[in-house]
Amino acid sequence: MRYKSNALYLLLTALIFLLSACSLLPQMASSSSNPTPTTSQQNQSSKTKSITPAILTLRDAAGNSQKRSIYIGTAANIDAFNNDATYKRLLGQEFNMLVPENVMKMAVTHPSIDTFDYSQGDELVAFAKAHGMQVQGANLLWTSEVPAWITQGGYTRNELLGILKDYITNVVGHYKGQVQSWEVVNEPLDTNEYNQPSVWDQVIGPDYIDYAFRWAHEADPQAKLYINEFGVETSNDKANQYYSLVQSLVKQGTPISGVGFEDHLDVAQQYPTAQMIANMQRFAKLGMQVEITEADVMLQNSTAPMTQKLNQQAQLYANLVHDCQAVQACNAVTIWGFTDRYTWIPGYTHHPDQPLLFDTQYRKKPAYYAVKNALLK
């Protein structure tokens, strides 16, 4: 009997051992498939997590800058936008700020005294919203792009003031909350094709600028409001005149937010970086934000070989980005178009040119890579 009991005991003990071993198998399998990471594995995992995202586009570079992130914008050509799929794709892919090239100007938005037309501007604003882009409206007032019903209307000062207020209130009000900033007055120091001041200056007087800013601010108090001018990027007489104008607006309490420098450059000219930075800095000291608003770089006036001109062009574009990054108040560089297929310059100078970042076949030029690297580093 005792031997039977011992045998039964041994049998039960063996059975318990086998059951215990089986219960450990899943844990052992789990442990072997998920071992505790070694120090080297932990370091490798940390490195993987900290890898910089791929910088594929200009907007990627702007958003991952090792210096200071700024907006990289472009002017949008409505005809190309509606008829060229490659243009439209690159517009949304490469840039994080959109400026309508022409369709928000007065001749388009207010073609007759009783008509406002926002259809084309609305297209671009909707596209920008869908692609996470800021919108800067350009422009409310300019010497050019004024409809004939105003320039030939024979209006008195008070009548033109009434028209101006109605126009600004309607346009800015229509885009309230959708357009983050406006170029309210463009090129106030310029004259028209007859070397005359704008109709606004002739009929209303220089205080039309203050009125325009006040009415734009009333229509959308959140929008940033800019004045804009060309040929003022370095220290020169026109830049000093521009500074005096902005200084006077600030002193009289005009609700102006910032100052635009168009920067239509030429490889045949010199643009000392220190001068350009110092010039922007003095406007910033007035409390202004500053922007580079219409950058392009002409080649046609240089006799150098094309390869040399393209490299000079690339360097000038890179300098513009670095200049903006160097001035804390500068928040955007906008290029006036992005492909040589669609540029205003040949139509203006009557000579061919290649002033932009992509060639006519949408191939990236040295300037594209220079801007991308400057935005990033």
C-alpha positions, 0 to 999 in steps of 0.5 A: 500500500505504501508503494502504491501511495508513493507511486501515486505521489510521484505521478501527481508531482510529475503532472504538476511539473508538466502543467507548470512548464506548459503555462510558462511557454507563452511567457517565454515566447513573449519574452523572447520576441520582446526582449528588454532593449539594450543600451545600444538599442535604446540609443538607436531608437532615440536617434530614429525618433529624432531624425529630421523630417524630409525637406522636400519643398520650400515650405518644408524648409521654411517650417524646419528652419535652423535659424528662424521660420518665415513665410515663403510666398508667391504671386499667383497668376489666375490664368496659369492657376486655371489652365496649367495643372503643374503650375497649380500643383507646385503653387500649393506644394512649394509655398505657404503664402499666396498673394493674388497677382492681379485679381484683387486689384481695383480694376478687377474687383470694382469694374463699375460703380455699382459692381463688385466681382470677387469670383477670381479672388475667391478661387485663390482664397479657397485654394489657399485655405485648402492648402494651409496657406496664408493670404496677403491681398494685393493691392487695394490702391495703386497708381495703376489698375484703377478703372476708367470710371474713376480716372475719367469720372471727374469726381470731386474730392468728397465724392472720391472719398465716398467712393474710396470708403465704400470700395475698401469697406466692401472688399476688405469686409468681403474677405474678413477673416480669410485674408490675413494681411493687405497691401493697402497702398502700393507704390505711393511714391510712384507716378503713372504712365504720364508721370503724374501722381495717382488719381487719389493723390491728385484729387484727394491729396496725400491724406488719402493714405491715412483714410485708406488704412483707417477704413481697412482697419475698420472693415477688418481689425484683425488684418495686418495692413501694409504699405508697399514700394519698389526701389527702396531696398538699399539706402537711397533717396527714395528709401529715405522718402519712404521712411519719412512717409511711414514715420509720419503715418506712425506719428499721426496714429495711422493703423499701419502694421508693416512695410513692404520692400518689393526687391525687383533685383538685377544681376547687373547691380550690386545690393550690399547685404549690410545696407539692406538689413540696416534699411529694414531695421530702421523701419522695424524700429518704428514698430513696423513688421517688414516683408520682402513682397515681390522678389525676382532677379532679372538676367537680361542686363548682364553680358556674363555667360548664362551659367554665371548669371544663374549662379549670381541670381541664386546668390541674390535670392539666398541673400534676400532670405538671409536678410529677412531672417536677420531682421526679427521684424521680417516675417515673409519673403514673397517671390513674384511668381515662381516659373519663368513660364509666367513672369511679368518682366518680358512684357514690361521690358520687351526682352526675354528673361528668366527671373524666377526659381523654376524654368519654363519646363518647371525644372528647378534652377540654382535659385530654387536650391539657394532659396531652399538652403537659405530657408533651412540654414 
